[in-house]
Amino acid sequence: MQKSQIYSELNAIFCDLFDDDDIKLKPETSAEDVEGWDSLAHINLIVAIEQKFKIKFKTAEIESLHNVGHLVDVIYSKLN
């Protein structure tokens, strides 16, 4: 799977989870950029991503995420 496909899938997850069809993810997008992205939403987001991509994140990976670009890199590394 290409990174562009991962962004597309992630964007759909974000739009659904945050009930906002106007979300357009970029590599630099972070929690400060998305209304409602708090700690509980973060957990729900991680679970949704793990289910969609059939992967599992390690705690250290989750704690090290700074933005969507880094998230995509981690997902990409797990899929390839």
N, C-alpha and C positions, 0 to 999 in steps of 0.2 A: 504494500500500500504506500502510495506517495504521500508526502507531507500535505500537499494540497487537498487530498482526499480526507486526511485526518482533520484538517481545519474545517472542511465542509461538514463532516460528521459532528465535530465538537460544536460548531455553530448551531446545528440543529438541537443538540443536547442543551446548550445554554438557553436558546430561545424557548424551549419547552420548560425547562426547570425554572427560569426566571419569568416566564409568561410574558415575553417581550420579543416580538418578531423583528424588531429594529436592531437587535444586537448584531454587530459586525465585528468578529474577532480579528485582531491583529497580533503579531508576535509580542508587542509591548503591552497588550491588555492585561490589567491586573484587577484584583478585588476592588480597588478604589474606583475603577472605571465602570463597574456594573452595579447598578442599584439592587440592593438586597443580597449581595454576595458577602454573607457573614459566615461565622464558623459553622453553623448548622447547615447552611446552604453548601458550604465547602465539602462537608461530609457527604451530603446527598449527591453533589457533583462527582466526587471521586467514585462513589458506588455506581452511579449511572455510567461513568466512563469505563469502569472495570467490566460492567455487564456488556456494554456495547462492543468493546474491543476484545472481550474475553481475555483480559489480562489481570494481573494483581500488582498493586503498588506496594513497595516496602515502606514502612513508616518513615525512614530516612529520606526516601524519594519525595514523599508527600511534604515533609517539613522543608525540603530544599527548594520547592517550587516558588518562583518569584513572579512569573508571568505566563501567559498562554504559550509563548514561544518555547519556553523551557518545558512546559507540559507536553507540547507536541514532540519535542526532541525525545523526551522520556518514553512516550507512547511509541514513537517511531523505532526507538532502539529495542523495545520489547517485541515489536511485530516483525523485525528483520533480523 
